[in-house]
């Protein structure tokens, strides 16, 4: 499982936790998140996220 950070606001998407508020179940890999999903904090697109080691 990896983590991805929004380069605009710093929100972290953790594959292990998913994003249940948007219907993304825990364990959902980043590549399986819908291409039209946007950051719930700043509305940035997936292209504005980068994989990081935390």
PDB file of N, CA, C and O in Angstrom, chain B, residues numbered from 101:
ATOM      1  N   UNK B 101       0.837  -1.177   0.000  1.00  0.00           N
ATOM      2  CA  UNK B 101       0.000   0.000   0.000  1.00  0.00           C
ATOM      3  C   UNK B 101       0.889   1.251   0.000  1.00  0.00           C
ATOM      4  O   UNK B 101       1.917   1.309   0.675  1.00  0.00           O
ATOM      5  N   UNK B 102       0.462   2.237  -0.772  1.00  0.00           N
ATOM      6  CA  UNK B 102       1.232   3.471  -0.916  1.00  0.00           C
ATOM      7  C   UNK B 102       0.396   4.648  -0.459  1.00  0.00           C
ATOM      8  O   UNK B 102      -0.807   4.522  -0.230  1.00  0.00           O
ATOM      9  N   UNK B 103       1.046   5.792  -0.331  1.00  0.00           N
ATOM     10  CA  UNK B 103       0.371   7.039   0.016  1.00  0.00           C
ATOM     11  C   UNK B 103       0.688   8.070  -1.053  1.00  0.00           C
ATOM     12  O   UNK B 103       1.788   8.115  -1.603  1.00  0.00           O
ATOM     13  N   UNK B 104      -0.305   8.891  -1.326  1.00  0.00           N
ATOM     14  CA  UNK B 104      -0.167   9.939  -2.329  1.00  0.00           C
ATOM     15  C   UNK B 104      -0.570  11.256  -1.694  1.00  0.00           C
ATOM     16  O   UNK B 104      -1.571  11.330  -0.981  1.00  0.00           O
ATOM     17  N   UNK B 105       0.215  12.303  -1.955  1.00  0.00           N
ATOM     18  CA  UNK B 105      -0.065  13.605  -1.359  1.00  0.00           C
ATOM     19  C   UNK B 105      -0.480  14.593  -2.442  1.00  0.00           C
ATOM     20  O   UNK B 105       0.086  14.616  -3.535  1.00  0.00           O
ATOM     21  N   UNK B 106      -1.476  15.406  -2.117  1.00  0.00           N
ATOM     22  CA  UNK B 106      -1.905  16.467  -3.025  1.00  0.00           C
ATOM     23  C   UNK B 106      -0.846  17.559  -2.994  1.00  0.00           C
ATOM     24  O   UNK B 106      -0.522  18.088  -1.930  1.00  0.00           O
ATOM     25  N   UNK B 107      -0.315  17.891  -4.146  1.00  0.00           N
ATOM     26  CA  UNK B 107       0.734  18.892  -4.223  1.00  0.00           C
ATOM     27  C   UNK B 107       0.215  20.307  -3.980  1.00  0.00           C
ATOM     28  O   UNK B 107       1.001  21.228  -3.760  1.00  0.00           O
ATOM     29  N   UNK B 108      -1.101  20.483  -4.019  1.00  0.00           N
ATOM     30  CA  UNK B 108      -1.669  21.813  -3.818  1.00  0.00           C
ATOM     31  C   UNK B 108      -2.016  22.098  -2.363  1.00  0.00           C
ATOM     32  O   UNK B 108      -1.797  23.208  -1.879  1.00  0.00           O
ATOM     33  N   UNK B 109      -2.562  21.093  -1.656  1.00  0.00           N
ATOM     34  CA  UNK B 109      -3.007  21.370  -0.280  1.00  0.00           C
ATOM     35  C   UNK B 109      -2.394  20.452   0.766  1.00  0.00           C
ATOM     36  O   UNK B 109      -2.520  20.723   1.960  1.00  0.00           O
ATOM     37  N   UNK B 110      -1.731  19.372   0.352  1.00  0.00           N
ATOM     38  CA  UNK B 110      -1.077  18.490   1.299  1.00  0.00           C
ATOM     39  C   UNK B 110      -1.923  17.330   1.804  1.00  0.00           C
ATOM     40  O   UNK B 110      -1.451  16.552   2.632  1.00  0.00           O
ATOM     41  N   UNK B 111      -3.157  17.189   1.333  1.00  0.00           N
ATOM     42  CA  UNK B 111      -3.993  16.068   1.744  1.00  0.00           C
ATOM     43  C   UNK B 111      -3.319  14.764   1.331  1.00  0.00           C
ATOM     44  O   UNK B 111      -2.745  14.675   0.245  1.00  0.00           O
ATOM     45  N   UNK B 112      -3.388  13.751   2.196  1.00  0.00           N
ATOM     46  CA  UNK B 112      -2.755  12.461   1.910  1.00  0.00           C
ATOM     47  C   UNK B 112      -3.833  11.416   1.640  1.00  0.00           C
ATOM     48  O   UNK B 112      -4.748  11.231   2.443  1.00  0.00           O
ATOM     49  N   UNK B 113      -3.715  10.734   0.499  1.00  0.00           N
ATOM     50  CA  UNK B 113      -4.555   9.584   0.195  1.00  0.00           C
ATOM     51  C   UNK B 113      -3.741   8.348   0.519  1.00  0.00           C
ATOM     52  O   UNK B 113      -2.692   8.114  -0.081  1.00  0.00           O
ATOM     53  N   UNK B 114      -4.217   7.565   1.459  1.00  0.00           N
ATOM     54  CA  UNK B 114      -3.550   6.336   1.893  1.00  0.00           C
ATOM     55  C   UNK B 114      -4.333   5.161   1.319  1.00  0.00           C
ATOM     56  O   UNK B 114      -5.504   4.975   1.649  1.00  0.00           O
ATOM     57  N   UNK B 115      -3.691   4.369   0.461  1.00  0.00           N
ATOM     58  CA  UNK B 115      -4.377   3.229  -0.161  1.00  0.00           C
ATOM     59  C   UNK B 115      -4.964   2.284   0.885  1.00  0.00           C
ATOM     60  O   UNK B 115      -6.032   1.713   0.667  1.00  0.00           O
ATOM     61  N   UNK B 116      -4.287   2.112   2.010  1.00  0.00           N
ATOM     62  CA  UNK B 116      -4.777   1.200   3.041  1.00  0.00           C
ATOM     63  C   UNK B 116      -6.088   1.683   3.658  1.00  0.00           C
ATOM     64  O   UNK B 116      -6.923   0.874   4.062  1.00  0.00           O
ATOM     65  N   UNK B 117      -6.266   3.000   3.729  1.00  0.00           N
ATOM     66  CA  UNK B 117      -7.470   3.572   4.347  1.00  0.00           C
ATOM     67  C   UNK B 117      -8.557   3.903   3.335  1.00  0.00           C
ATOM     68  O   UNK B 117      -9.733   3.990   3.690  1.00  0.00           O
ATOM     69  N   UNK B 118      -8.167   4.088   2.065  1.00  0.00           N
ATOM     70  CA  UNK B 118      -9.138   4.500   1.059  1.00  0.00           C
ATOM     71  C   UNK B 118      -9.684   5.880   1.379  1.00  0.00           C
ATOM     72  O   UNK B 118      -9.033   6.673   2.059  1.00  0.00           O
ATOM     73  N   UNK B 119     -10.881   6.162   0.888  1.00  0.00           N
ATOM     74  CA  UNK B 119     -11.555   7.425   1.197  1.00  0.00           C
ATOM     75  C   UNK B 119     -13.049   7.122   1.228  1.00  0.00           C
ATOM     76  O   UNK B 119     -13.786   7.465   0.303  1.00  0.00           O
ATOM     77  N   UNK B 120     -13.490   6.462   2.326  1.00  0.00           N
ATOM     78  CA  UNK B 120     -14.877   5.999   2.411  1.00  0.00           C
ATOM     79  C   UNK B 120     -15.929   7.094   2.199  1.00  0.00           C
ATOM     80  O   UNK B 120     -17.016   6.806   1.700  1.00  0.00           O
ATOM     81  N   UNK B 121     -15.629   8.332   2.564  1.00  0.00           N
ATOM     82  CA  UNK B 121     -16.588   9.426   2.363  1.00  0.00           C
ATOM     83  C   UNK B 121     -16.957   9.608   0.892  1.00  0.00           C
ATOM     84  O   UNK B 121     -18.040  10.097   0.571  1.00  0.00           O
ATOM     85  N   UNK B 122     -16.048   9.210   0.004  1.00  0.00           N
ATOM     86  CA  UNK B 122     -16.294   9.302  -1.440  1.00  0.00           C
ATOM     87  C   UNK B 122     -16.542   7.929  -2.056  1.00  0.00           C
ATOM     88  O   UNK B 122     -16.500   7.781  -3.277  1.00  0.00           O
ATOM     89  N   UNK B 123     -16.799   6.924  -1.219  1.00  0.00           N
ATOM     90  CA  UNK B 123     -17.087   5.585  -1.725  1.00  0.00           C
ATOM     91  C   UNK B 123     -15.870   4.789  -2.150  1.00  0.00           C
ATOM     92  O   UNK B 123     -16.001   3.786  -2.852  1.00  0.00           O
ATOM     93  N   UNK B 124     -14.676   5.225  -1.730  1.00  0.00           N
ATOM     94  CA  UNK B 124     -13.446   4.504  -2.076  1.00  0.00           C
ATOM     95  C   UNK B 124     -13.081   3.624  -0.883  1.00  0.00           C
ATOM     96  O   UNK B 124     -12.667   4.117   0.166  1.00  0.00           O
ATOM     97  N   UNK B 125     -13.239   2.332  -1.060  1.00  0.00           N
ATOM     98  CA  UNK B 125     -13.048   1.378   0.029  1.00  0.00           C
ATOM     99  C   UNK B 125     -11.586   1.273   0.452  1.00  0.00           C
ATOM    100  O   UNK B 125     -10.688   1.465  -0.368  1.00  0.00           O
ATOM    101  N   UNK B 126     -11.337   0.966   1.741  1.00  0.00           N
ATOM    102  CA  UNK B 126      -9.961   0.704   2.182  1.00  0.00           C
ATOM    103  C   UNK B 126      -9.330  -0.380   1.317  1.00  0.00           C
ATOM    104  O   UNK B 126      -9.987  -1.349   0.936  1.00  0.00           O
ATOM    105  N   UNK B 127      -8.052  -0.203   1.012  1.00  0.00           N
ATOM    106  CA  UNK B 127      -7.335  -1.158   0.178  1.00  0.00           C
ATOM    107  C   UNK B 127      -7.398  -0.837  -1.308  1.00  0.00           C
ATOM    108  O   UNK B 127      -6.845  -1.576  -2.122  1.00  0.00           O
ATOM    109  N   UNK B 128      -8.072   0.269  -1.679  1.00  0.00           N
ATOM    110  CA  UNK B 128      -8.177   0.649  -3.095  1.00  0.00           C
ATOM    111  C   UNK B 128      -6.872   1.278  -3.556  1.00  0.00           C
ATOM    112  O   UNK B 128      -6.446   2.310  -3.036  1.00  0.00           O
ATOM    113  N   UNK B 129      -6.250   0.649  -4.529  1.00  0.00           N
ATOM    114  CA  UNK B 129      -5.004   1.181  -5.086  1.00  0.00           C
ATOM    115  C   UNK B 129      -5.281   2.471  -5.858  1.00  0.00           C
ATOM    116  O   UNK B 129      -6.366   2.666  -6.406  1.00  0.00           O
ATOM    117  N   UNK B 130      -4.281   3.339  -5.886  1.00  0.00           N
ATOM    118  CA  UNK B 130      -4.412   4.640  -6.520  1.00  0.00           C
ATOM    119  C   UNK B 130      -4.853   4.524  -7.976  1.00  0.00           C
ATOM    120  O   UNK B 130      -5.683   5.304  -8.443  1.00  0.00           O
ATOM    121  N   UNK B 131      -4.295   3.549  -8.692  1.00  0.00           N
ATOM    122  CA  UNK B 131      -4.647   3.398 -10.105  1.00  0.00           C
ATOM    123  C   UNK B 131      -6.105   2.966 -10.292  1.00  0.00           C
ATOM    124  O   UNK B 131      -6.661   3.101 -11.382  1.00  0.00           O
ATOM    125  N   UNK B 132      -6.718   2.448  -9.226  1.00  0.00           N
ATOM    126  CA  UNK B 132      -8.119   2.032  -9.305  1.00  0.00           C
ATOM    127  C   UNK B 132      -9.100   3.125  -8.879  1.00  0.00           C
ATOM    128  O   UNK B 132     -10.314   2.956  -8.992  1.00  0.00           O
ATOM    129  N   UNK B 133      -8.570   4.238  -8.392  1.00  0.00           N
ATOM    130  CA  UNK B 133      -9.423   5.385  -8.055  1.00  0.00           C
ATOM    131  C   UNK B 133      -9.847   6.036  -9.370  1.00  0.00           C
ATOM    132  O   UNK B 133      -9.029   6.212 -10.272  1.00  0.00           O
ATOM    133  N   UNK B 134     -11.105   6.387  -9.475  1.00  0.00           N
ATOM    134  CA  UNK B 134     -11.648   6.978 -10.696  1.00  0.00           C
ATOM    135  C   UNK B 134     -10.831   8.191 -11.144  1.00  0.00           C
ATOM    136  O   UNK B 134     -10.400   9.002 -10.324  1.00  0.00           O
ATOM    137  N   UNK B 135     -10.629   8.298 -12.455  1.00  0.00           N
ATOM    138  CA  UNK B 135      -9.865   9.423 -13.013  1.00  0.00           C
ATOM    139  C   UNK B 135     -10.534  10.774 -12.764  1.00  0.00           C
ATOM    140  O   UNK B 135      -9.870  11.810 -12.798  1.00  0.00           O
ATOM    141  N   UNK B 136     -11.848  10.768 -12.514  1.00  0.00           N
ATOM    142  CA  UNK B 136     -12.524  12.043 -12.284  1.00  0.00           C
ATOM    143  C   UNK B 136     -12.648  12.392 -10.791  1.00  0.00           C
ATOM    144  O   UNK B 136     -13.288  13.380 -10.432  1.00  0.00           O
ATOM    145  N   UNK B 137     -12.029  11.569  -9.925  1.00  0.00           N
ATOM    146  CA  UNK B 137     -12.017  11.877  -8.489  1.00  0.00           C
ATOM    147  C   UNK B 137     -11.185  13.129  -8.266  1.00  0.00           C
ATOM    148  O   UNK B 137     -10.146  13.313  -8.900  1.00  0.00           O
ATOM    149  N   UNK B 138     -11.644  13.989  -7.364  1.00  0.00           N
ATOM    150  CA  UNK B 138     -10.896  15.208  -7.036  1.00  0.00           C
ATOM    151  C   UNK B 138     -10.629  15.254  -5.541  1.00  0.00           C
ATOM    152  O   UNK B 138     -11.347  14.647  -4.747  1.00  0.00           O
ATOM    153  N   UNK B 139      -9.598  15.975  -5.178  1.00  0.00           N
ATOM    154  CA  UNK B 139      -9.224  16.150  -3.782  1.00  0.00           C
ATOM    155  C   UNK B 139     -10.404  16.768  -3.022  1.00  0.00           C
ATOM    156  O   UNK B 139     -10.924  17.805  -3.432  1.00  0.00           O
ATOM    157  N   UNK B 140     -10.827  16.142  -1.921  1.00  0.00           N
ATOM    158  CA  UNK B 140     -11.967  16.669  -1.175  1.00  0.00           C
ATOM    159  C   UNK B 140     -11.666  17.989  -0.459  1.00  0.00           C
ATOM    160  O   UNK B 140     -12.587  18.669  -0.006  1.00  0.00           O
ATOM    161  N   UNK B 141     -10.402  18.349  -0.357  1.00  0.00           N
ATOM    162  CA  UNK B 141     -10.036  19.599   0.312  1.00  0.00           C
ATOM    163  C   UNK B 141      -9.943  20.780  -0.649  1.00  0.00           C
ATOM    164  O   UNK B 141     -10.403  21.876  -0.330  1.00  0.00           O
ATOM    165  N   UNK B 142      -9.343  20.562  -1.837  1.00  0.00           N
ATOM    166  CA  UNK B 142      -9.084  21.704  -2.731  1.00  0.00           C
ATOM    167  C   UNK B 142      -9.554  21.483  -4.166  1.00  0.00           C
ATOM    168  O   UNK B 142      -9.343  22.342  -5.023  1.00  0.00           O
ATOM    169  N   UNK B 143     -10.192  20.337  -4.439  1.00  0.00           N
ATOM    170  CA  UNK B 143     -10.708  20.019  -5.777  1.00  0.00           C
ATOM    171  C   UNK B 143      -9.630  19.803  -6.840  1.00  0.00           C
ATOM    172  O   UNK B 143      -9.915  19.893  -8.034  1.00  0.00           O
ATOM    173  N   UNK B 144      -8.406  19.519  -6.421  1.00  0.00           N
ATOM    174  CA  UNK B 144      -7.340  19.213  -7.386  1.00  0.00           C
ATOM    175  C   UNK B 144      -7.622  17.839  -7.998  1.00  0.00           C
ATOM    176  O   UNK B 144      -8.222  16.980  -7.353  1.00  0.00           O
ATOM    177  N   UNK B 145      -7.194  17.640  -9.230  1.00  0.00           N
ATOM    178  CA  UNK B 145      -7.371  16.365  -9.906  1.00  0.00           C
ATOM    179  C   UNK B 145      -6.297  15.363  -9.507  1.00  0.00           C
ATOM    180  O   UNK B 145      -5.321  15.709  -8.840  1.00  0.00           O
ATOM    181  N   UNK B 146      -6.492  14.111  -9.926  1.00  0.00           N
ATOM    182  CA  UNK B 146      -5.508  13.067  -9.611  1.00  0.00           C
ATOM    183  C   UNK B 146      -4.114  13.409 -10.117  1.00  0.00           C
ATOM    184  O   UNK B 146      -3.118  12.988  -9.530  1.00  0.00           O
ATOM    185  N   UNK B 147      -4.040  14.166 -11.197  1.00  0.00           N
ATOM    186  CA  UNK B 147      -2.738  14.527 -11.745  1.00  0.00           C
ATOM    187  C   UNK B 147      -1.935  15.433 -10.797  1.00  0.00           C
ATOM    188  O   UNK B 147      -0.729  15.606 -10.969  1.00  0.00           O
ATOM    189  N   UNK B 148      -2.612  16.000  -9.806  1.00  0.00           N
ATOM    190  CA  UNK B 148      -1.932  16.878  -8.843  1.00  0.00           C
ATOM    191  C   UNK B 148      -1.490  16.139  -7.585  1.00  0.00           C
ATOM    192  O   UNK B 148      -1.099  16.762  -6.598  1.00  0.00           O
ATOM    193  N   UNK B 149      -1.553  14.805  -7.622  1.00  0.00           N
ATOM    194  CA  UNK B 149      -1.088  13.993  -6.501  1.00  0.00           C
ATOM    195  C   UNK B 149       0.204  13.291  -6.890  1.00  0.00           C
ATOM    196  O   UNK B 149       0.413  12.946  -8.053  1.00  0.00           O
ATOM    197  N   UNK B 150       1.061  13.086  -5.907  1.00  0.00           N
ATOM    198  CA  UNK B 150       2.338  12.419  -6.146  1.00  0.00           C
ATOM    199  C   UNK B 150       2.557  11.380  -5.049  1.00  0.00           C
ATOM    200  O   UNK B 150       2.243  11.624  -3.884  1.00  0.00           O
ATOM    201  N   UNK B 151       3.097  10.219  -5.425  1.00  0.00           N
ATOM    202  CA  UNK B 151       3.381   9.183  -4.449  1.00  0.00           C
ATOM    203  C   UNK B 151       4.525   9.651  -3.549  1.00  0.00           C
ATOM    204  O   UNK B 151       5.522  10.199  -4.020  1.00  0.00           O
ATOM    205  N   UNK B 152       4.361   9.423  -2.249  1.00  0.00           N
ATOM    206  CA  UNK B 152       5.397   9.831  -1.285  1.00  0.00           C
ATOM    207  C   UNK B 152       5.653   8.693  -0.307  1.00  0.00           C
ATOM    208  O   UNK B 152       4.796   7.839  -0.080  1.00  0.00           O
ATOM    209  N   UNK B 153       6.843   8.702   0.260  1.00  0.00           N
ATOM    210  CA  UNK B 153       7.167   7.791   1.350  1.00  0.00           C
ATOM    211  C   UNK B 153       7.077   8.610   2.627  1.00  0.00           C
ATOM    212  O   UNK B 153       7.750   9.627   2.793  1.00  0.00           O
ATOM    213  N   UNK B 154       6.212   8.127   3.533  1.00  0.00           N
ATOM    214  CA  UNK B 154       6.012   8.860   4.792  1.00  0.00           C
ATOM    215  C   UNK B 154       6.578   8.046   5.936  1.00  0.00           C
ATOM    216  O   UNK B 154       6.517   8.476   7.088  1.00  0.00           O
TER     217      UNK B 154
END
